[in-house]
Amino acid sequence: MIAVIGATGNVGRALVHRLVAANSPVRALTRDPERAGLPAQAETVRFQLDDPAALFTGVTRLFVYAHATGPDLLDTARRAGVRHVVLLSSGIVQDGADETHPIHIVHATAEQHIRDSGLAWTFLRPNAFATNAFQWASQIRTGNTVRGVFANSLTAPIHEDDIAAVAERVLLDDGHENTAHRLTGPEQISNTEQITAIGHALGRPLQYVEVPPDQAGPELFPRVPPHMLAGLLKVFAATVDVTPEITTTVEQLTGTPARTFATWAEDHVDDFR
């Protein structure tokens, strides 16, 4: 059996749906099972470490995200019979990275905890998520002008279901142990172009208006913890007019090319209405 921690997150939810469709036994671990809204075929269990038997009995492979990863969790999982951990890490973890950056610290620390656990591991290191565009959703719902930083920031955002597709293969297939996979979307796109793509999906023109980063606050980044905003803005600033990393890992591991941002916008058009 496979356990998925963070089963109601963007990637975790997509992964649970994929594992159910593949007829693979899956235990979805979430803080609030009653409101999870996951497929009935998944075994949905409350995520609390004081009942490790309920979490990990019969589980051999585990999908987890960085903020939930710590020595106690990993030790509990290992003792219960888990043998392989797949971590949703971050593309910020790479050679030459700023190791003082808070996002790097969170994910590199999680990776090290897993290495130290004695479990086999696979790290998924996506760069920009297409779901980052949800930061603009409230503005798009109420008008045709979107205020944001760095109009010419270039990324290759990845569809969350493409990350889930890679996770599915890594969890179901052998041969990915002790490997880190870097994941991106298939093409570069600027913030302005992302807004244009969302507008096209909605059937109305949208305009991106650049805001100086020193004027950016929680109203522009409602999903970002305040203490991480400065570091995130630093990451964004480094992407202005800079060609992003683009990998073909999604296609190599799944046999299907990664989806474009325009496709993601079509898939999520209702989230912007």
C-alpha positions as CSV (number, residue, x, y, z in Angstrom):
1,M,0.0,0.0,0.0
2,I,1.0,3.6,-0.6
3,A,0.4,6.4,1.9
4,V,0.0,10.0,0.8
5,I,0.6,12.7,3.3
6,G,-0.9,16.0,2.3
7,A,-3.6,14.2,0.3
8,T,-5.7,17.4,0.0
9,G,-2.9,19.5,-1.4
10,N,-2.8,20.3,-5.1
11,V,-0.2,17.5,-5.9
12,G,-1.4,15.1,-3.2
13,R,-5.0,15.2,-4.3
14,A,-4.0,14.6,-8.0
15,L,-1.8,11.7,-6.9
16,V,-4.6,10.1,-4.9
17,H,-6.9,10.2,-7.9
18,R,-4.2,8.7,-10.1
19,L,-3.4,5.8,-7.7
20,V,-7.1,5.1,-7.4
21,A,-7.5,5.0,-11.2
22,A,-4.5,2.6,-11.3
23,N,-6.3,0.3,-8.8
24,S,-3.4,0.8,-6.4
25,P,-4.3,0.6,-2.7
26,V,-3.8,4.1,-1.3
27,R,-4.2,5.5,2.2
28,A,-4.8,9.3,2.1
29,L,-3.5,11.0,5.3
30,T,-5.1,14.4,6.0
31,R,-5.9,16.6,9.0
32,D,-9.6,16.6,8.3
33,P,-10.8,13.4,6.7
34,E,-14.5,14.5,6.9
35,R,-13.9,17.4,4.6
36,A,-11.3,15.9,2.4
37,G,-13.6,15.1,-0.6
38,L,-11.3,12.3,-1.8
39,P,-12.4,9.3,-3.9
40,A,-14.3,6.6,-1.9
41,Q,-11.8,4.0,-3.1
42,A,-9.1,5.7,-1.1
43,E,-8.7,4.9,2.6
44,T,-8.8,8.3,4.2
45,V,-7.3,8.5,7.6
46,R,-6.7,11.4,10.1
47,F,-3.0,12.4,10.0
48,Q,-1.8,12.3,13.7
49,L,1.4,10.6,14.9
50,D,-0.1,9.4,18.2
51,D,-1.7,6.5,16.2
52,P,1.1,5.2,14.0
53,A,-0.7,1.9,13.4
54,A,-3.6,3.7,11.7
55,L,-1.2,5.6,9.5
56,F,1.3,3.1,8.3
57,T,0.2,-0.5,8.9
58,G,0.6,-2.3,5.6
59,V,2.3,0.7,4.0
60,T,5.5,0.1,2.1
61,R,5.8,3.4,0.2
62,L,5.1,6.9,1.3
63,F,4.6,10.3,-0.4
64,V,5.3,13.3,1.8
65,Y,5.9,17.0,1.5
66,A,8.7,18.9,3.2
67,H,6.8,20.6,6.1
68,A,5.5,17.3,7.3
69,T,8.9,15.6,7.2
70,G,10.9,15.1,10.4
71,P,12.9,12.4,12.2
72,D,9.9,11.3,14.4
73,L,7.6,10.8,11.4
74,L,10.3,8.9,9.4
75,D,11.2,6.7,12.3
76,T,7.6,5.9,12.9
77,A,7.1,5.0,9.3
78,R,10.3,2.9,9.1
79,R,9.3,0.9,12.2
80,A,5.9,0.3,10.7
81,G,7.3,-1.2,7.5
82,V,7.7,1.7,5.1
83,R,10.7,1.2,2.9
84,H,10.6,4.0,0.3
85,V,9.8,7.7,0.8
86,V,9.1,10.0,-2.1
87,L,9.5,13.7,-1.1
88,L,7.9,16.7,-2.9
89,S,10.9,18.9,-2.5
90,S,11.9,22.0,-4.5
91,G,14.0,22.9,-7.5
92,I,15.7,25.5,-5.3
93,V,17.8,22.6,-3.9
94,Q,20.7,22.3,-6.3
95,D,24.4,22.8,-6.5
96,G,25.3,26.5,-6.1
97,A,22.1,27.5,-4.4
98,D,21.8,30.1,-1.7
99,E,21.7,27.7,1.3
100,T,20.6,30.5,3.6
101,H,17.3,31.0,1.7
102,P,14.4,29.9,3.9
103,I,12.8,27.9,1.1
104,H,16.1,26.1,0.5
105,I,16.5,25.5,4.2
106,V,13.0,23.9,4.6
107,H,13.5,21.5,1.6
108,A,17.2,20.7,2.0
109,T,16.6,19.9,5.7
110,A,13.7,17.6,4.8
111,E,15.9,15.8,2.2
112,Q,18.6,15.3,4.8
113,H,16.2,13.9,7.4
114,I,15.2,11.3,4.8
115,R,18.7,10.5,3.9
116,D,19.5,10.0,7.6
117,S,16.4,7.8,8.1
118,G,17.9,4.7,6.4
119,L,14.9,4.6,4.1
120,A,15.2,4.4,0.3
121,W,14.3,7.8,-1.1
122,T,13.3,9.7,-4.3
123,F,13.2,13.5,-4.3
124,L,11.0,15.4,-6.7
125,R,12.3,18.9,-7.3
126,P,9.9,21.0,-9.3
127,N,10.6,24.6,-10.1
128,A,7.7,27.0,-10.5
129,F,4.2,25.5,-10.0
130,A,1.5,26.6,-12.4
131,T,-0.7,26.8,-9.3
132,N,1.3,29.9,-8.2
133,A,-1.1,31.7,-10.5
134,F,-3.8,31.3,-7.9
135,Q,-2.2,34.3,-6.2
136,W,-4.0,36.4,-8.9
137,A,-7.4,34.7,-8.6
138,S,-9.1,37.3,-6.4
139,Q,-8.1,40.2,-8.7
140,I,-9.2,38.3,-11.8
141,R,-12.6,37.5,-10.3
142,T,-13.3,41.2,-9.6
143,G,-11.8,42.9,-12.7
144,N,-9.6,42.8,-15.8
145,T,-6.5,44.3,-14.3
146,V,-4.0,42.3,-12.3
147,R,-1.3,43.9,-10.2
148,G,1.9,42.0,-9.5
149,V,5.6,42.1,-9.4
150,F,8.1,41.5,-12.2
151,A,6.1,41.4,-15.3
152,N,9.0,39.9,-17.3
153,S,9.8,37.2,-14.8
154,L,10.3,34.0,-16.8
155,T,9.5,30.6,-15.5
156,A,8.5,27.2,-16.9
157,P,5.6,26.4,-14.6
158,I,4.5,22.8,-14.2
159,H,1.0,21.5,-14.0
160,E,0.4,19.9,-10.6
161,D,-1.0,16.7,-12.2
162,D,2.3,16.3,-14.1
163,I,4.1,16.3,-10.8
164,A,1.5,13.7,-9.6
165,A,2.1,11.6,-12.8
166,V,5.8,11.5,-12.0
167,A,5.1,10.6,-8.4
168,E,2.8,7.8,-9.5
169,R,5.5,6.3,-11.7
170,V,8.2,6.6,-9.0
171,L,5.9,5.0,-6.4
172,L,4.7,2.2,-8.6
173,D,7.8,1.4,-10.6
174,D,11.2,0.2,-9.3
175,G,14.5,1.8,-10.2
176,H,14.0,5.4,-8.8
177,E,15.5,4.8,-5.4
178,N,18.1,7.3,-4.1
179,T,17.5,9.6,-7.1
180,A,16.5,13.3,-7.4
181,H,14.3,14.3,-10.4
182,R,14.1,17.9,-11.5
183,L,10.7,18.8,-12.9
184,T,9.5,21.8,-15.0
185,G,6.8,22.6,-17.5
186,P,7.7,22.4,-21.2
187,E,8.2,26.1,-22.1
188,Q,9.1,29.5,-20.7
189,I,6.4,32.1,-20.0
190,S,6.4,35.5,-18.4
191,N,4.0,36.7,-15.8
192,T,2.3,38.9,-18.4
193,E,1.9,36.0,-20.7
194,Q,0.4,33.9,-17.9
195,I,-2.2,36.5,-17.3
196,T,-2.9,36.6,-21.1
197,A,-3.4,32.8,-21.1
198,I,-5.8,32.9,-18.2
199,G,-7.7,35.7,-19.9
200,H,-7.9,33.6,-23.1
201,A,-9.3,30.7,-21.1
202,L,-11.9,33.0,-19.5
203,G,-12.8,34.6,-22.8
204,R,-11.9,38.2,-21.7
205,P,-8.8,40.3,-22.0
206,L,-6.7,40.7,-18.9
207,Q,-3.9,43.3,-18.3
208,Y,-0.9,42.8,-16.0
209,V,0.3,46.0,-14.2
210,E,3.8,45.7,-12.6
211,V,4.1,46.8,-9.0
212,P,7.5,47.6,-7.5
213,P,8.6,44.8,-5.2
214,D,9.0,47.1,-2.2
215,Q,5.3,47.8,-2.5
216,A,4.3,44.1,-2.6
217,G,2.5,42.9,0.5
218,P,0.2,40.2,1.7
219,E,-2.6,41.4,-0.5
220,L,-0.6,40.3,-3.6
221,F,0.6,37.1,-2.0
222,P,-2.3,35.8,0.2
223,R,-0.9,32.2,0.1
224,V,2.7,33.1,1.2
225,P,3.6,33.2,4.9
226,P,4.8,36.8,5.7
227,H,8.2,35.7,6.9
228,M,8.9,34.0,3.6
229,L,7.8,36.8,1.3
230,A,11.2,38.7,1.2
231,G,13.0,35.5,0.2
232,L,10.4,34.7,-2.4
233,L,10.7,38.1,-4.0
234,K,14.4,37.6,-4.2
235,V,13.8,34.4,-6.1
236,F,11.4,36.1,-8.5
237,A,13.8,39.0,-9.1
238,A,16.4,36.6,-10.3
239,T,14.1,35.3,-13.0
240,V,13.5,38.6,-14.8
241,D,14.5,38.2,-18.5
242,V,16.5,35.1,-17.5
243,T,15.8,31.9,-19.5
244,P,14.6,29.3,-17.0
245,E,15.6,25.7,-16.7
246,I,13.5,23.4,-18.8
247,T,13.6,19.6,-18.3
248,T,12.0,16.7,-20.2
249,T,11.7,14.6,-17.0
250,V,7.9,14.4,-17.1
251,E,7.9,12.9,-20.6
252,Q,10.9,10.6,-19.9
253,L,9.2,9.1,-16.8
254,T,5.6,9.1,-17.8
255,G,5.7,8.9,-21.6
256,T,3.6,12.0,-22.0
257,P,4.9,15.5,-22.5
258,A,4.4,18.0,-19.7
259,R,1.4,20.3,-20.2
260,T,1.7,24.0,-21.1
261,F,0.5,26.8,-18.9
262,A,-2.3,27.5,-21.4
263,T,-3.5,24.0,-20.8
264,W,-3.3,24.5,-17.1
265,A,-5.4,27.7,-17.4
266,E,-8.1,25.8,-19.3
267,D,-8.1,23.1,-16.7
268,H,-8.5,25.6,-13.9
269,V,-10.7,28.2,-15.6
270,D,-13.5,27.8,-13.0
271,D,-11.0,28.7,-10.2
272,F,-10.8,32.2,-11.7
273,R,-14.5,32.9,-12.2
